[in-house]
Amino acid sequence: MPSTLTKTQRMRALLKSGKIVVSPGIYDGYSARLVEQAGFEAASTSGAGLANSRLGQPDIGIMTLRWFL
C-alpha cells in the first residue's frame, strides 16, 4: 500500500480489499513492534489488554486516555 495514505485510509483500503485481515492483539509498545516485525498489516488493542498489562488489574474503568497522554 502507498505510504502517502493516512492510517485511516490504509485501514479502509485493507477492509475493502476483500482479503481476510488478521489483526493480532497488542498491549504495549513491545508487542506492537513484534507484530510489525512479523509482517502483519494491522493490530488491535482493548482497554482490558492495556489495563491488564499496565496495572496487572482487570479493566473496571479505572484507566482513561489520560494514562497515555
C-alpha positions as semicolon CSV with decimal commas, in nm:
position;residue;x (nm);y (nm);z (nm)
1;M;0,000;0,000;0,000
2;P;0,128;0,351;-0,075
3;S;0,281;0,520;0,228
4;T;0,116;0,851;0,133
5;L;-0,216;0,727;0,271
6;T;-0,321;0,816;0,623
7;K;-0,359;0,533;0,874
8;T;-0,736;0,561;0,842
9;Q;-0,718;0,537;0,463
10;R;-0,484;0,237;0,483
11;M;-0,721;0,053;0,720
12;R;-1,021;0,128;0,499
13;A;-0,831;0,001;0,195
14;L;-0,739;-0,318;0,383
15;L;-1,102;-0,377;0,477
16;K;-1,226;-0,307;0,123
17;S;-0,967;-0,538;-0,035
18;G;-1,180;-0,844;0,032
19;K;-0,888;-1,025;0,197
20;I;-0,909;-1,162;0,548
21;V;-0,736;-0,912;0,776
22;V;-0,555;-1,078;1,066
23;S;-0,516;-0,825;1,346
24;P;-0,324;-0,964;1,645
25;G;-0,398;-0,815;1,984
26;I;-0,128;-0,591;2,131
27;Y;-0,100;-0,445;2,479
28;D;0,224;-0,242;2,484
29;G;0,495;-0,099;2,260
30;Y;0,698;-0,419;2,266
31;S;0,411;-0,636;2,145
32;A;0,334;-0,375;1,877
33;R;0,690;-0,397;1,745
34;L;0,677;-0,777;1,743
35;V;0,355;-0,771;1,541
36;E;0,507;-0,519;1,299
37;Q;0,826;-0,724;1,258
38;A;0,618;-1,036;1,193
39;G;0,469;-0,855;0,893
40;F;0,108;-0,806;0,999
41;E;-0,069;-0,516;0,830
42;A;-0,294;-0,436;1,127
43;A;-0,302;-0,470;1,504
44;S;-0,568;-0,415;1,768
45;T;-0,589;-0,345;2,137
46;S;-0,852;-0,317;2,406
47;G;-0,900;-0,135;2,732
48;A;-0,877;-0,465;2,916
49;G;-0,548;-0,554;2,746
50;L;-0,396;-0,220;2,839
51;A;-0,523;-0,228;3,198
52;N;-0,409;-0,587;3,248
53;S;-0,058;-0,523;3,117
54;R;-0,007;-0,179;3,271
55;L;-0,166;-0,227;3,610
56;G;-0,199;-0,603;3,650
57;Q;-0,565;-0,539;3,728
58;P;-0,889;-0,621;3,548
59;D;-1,047;-0,348;3,338
60;I;-1,303;-0,191;3,571
61;G;-1,294;0,158;3,426
62;I;-1,001;0,294;3,629
63;M;-0,782;0,362;3,325
64;T;-0,859;0,650;3,095
65;L;-0,686;0,800;2,794
66;R;-0,505;1,037;3,032
67;W;-0,285;0,743;3,142
68;F;-0,124;0,754;2,799
69;L;-0,108;1,127;2,728
